[in-house]
Amino acid sequence: QITLKESGPTLVKPTETLTLTCSFSGFSLSTSGLGVGWLRQPPGKALEWLGVIFWDEDKYDNPSLESRVTITKDTSKNQVVLRMTNMDPADTATYFCAHRDSSGWSAYWGQGIMVTVSS
Amino acid sequence: DIPMLQSPSFVTASVGDTVTITCRAGRSISIWLAWYQQKPGKAPKLLISGASNLQTGVPSRFSGSGSGTHFTLTINSLQPEDFATYYCQEANNFPYSFGQGTIVEIK
């Protein structure tokens, strides 16, 4: 079965770079049509996609984040890494990774990791 | 960005009630619409894809309809485990915008 899990720091300082890793099993990101995305949800607020990377290295990042987001994949390790620069307290949120199937739907998500930005 | 306007933001209902949540897209998205259920401290759960396709294991009291710009999620005979927050999401145009969510609370 498909599982995903986020890992990384739960506390970062303002201006620092956040690096989170999504480790997954049950599928390969070399399979045609598949993708893995990163999303976040500030406390009490709605969900937001940060970026997504596909099996063929195609990728998108949310323009609202003004190029602060980089997503990379390591197919051999079954991992996708999110890098987000210049963190601000407004970036405090639960960060999720999610599988995107070849039809475009995301039925599998990680449990999420709560990241606090504070000095 | 395709804005997704979800309403109402909050609904109070009793067990056994029928609840309808509406989602309007800023422009036509055909049937590229998903509905999620989220409970506190948990990841969202995909309920419906393609505007009306119920995911395996989701109870049949959940149903979705619509196409283009107007979509609805209906929950018939509300059960205690259905009290949660529901989100619509456009799934074809990155950044795959979500609605602001509808909190379904028990009366």
HADDOCK unambig.tbl for C-alpha pairs under 7 A between the chains (distance, minus, plus):
assign (segid A and resid 46 and name CA) (segid B and resid 100 and name CA) 5.35 0.50 0.50
assign (segid A and resid 46 and name CA) (segid B and resid 101 and name CA) 6.45 0.50 0.50
assign (segid A and resid 47 and name CA) (segid B and resid 98 and name CA) 6.37 0.50 0.50
assign (segid A and resid 48 and name CA) (segid B and resid 97 and name CA) 6.89 0.50 0.50
assign (segid A and resid 48 and name CA) (segid B and resid 98 and name CA) 6.78 0.50 0.50
assign (segid A and resid 49 and name CA) (segid B and resid 95 and name CA) 5.82 0.50 0.50
assign (segid A and resid 49 and name CA) (segid B and resid 96 and name CA) 6.74 0.50 0.50
assign (segid A and resid 62 and name CA) (segid B and resid 95 and name CA) 5.82 0.50 0.50
assign (segid A and resid 104 and name CA) (segid B and resid 91 and name CA) 6.29 0.50 0.50
assign (segid A and resid 104 and name CA) (segid B and resid 92 and name CA) 6.90 0.50 0.50
assign (segid A and resid 105 and name CA) (segid B and resid 49 and name CA) 6.75 0.50 0.50
assign (segid A and resid 105 and name CA) (segid B and resid 91 and name CA) 6.92 0.50 0.50
assign (segid A and resid 106 and name CA) (segid B and resid 46 and name CA) 6.98 0.50 0.50
assign (segid A and resid 107 and name CA) (segid B and resid 45 and name CA) 6.82 0.50 0.50
assign (segid A and resid 107 and name CA) (segid B and resid 46 and name CA) 5.28 0.50 0.50
assign (segid A and resid 109 and name CA) (segid B and resid 43 and name CA) 6.49 0.50 0.50
assign (segid A and resid 110 and name CA) (segid B and resid 43 and name CA) 6.97 0.50 0.50
assign (segid A and resid 111 and name CA) (segid B and resid 42 and name CA) 6.56 0.50 0.50
assign (segid A and resid 111 and name CA) (segid B and resid 43 and name CA) 5.68 0.50 0.50
assign (segid A and resid 112 and name CA) (segid B and resid 43 and name CA) 6.65 0.50 0.50
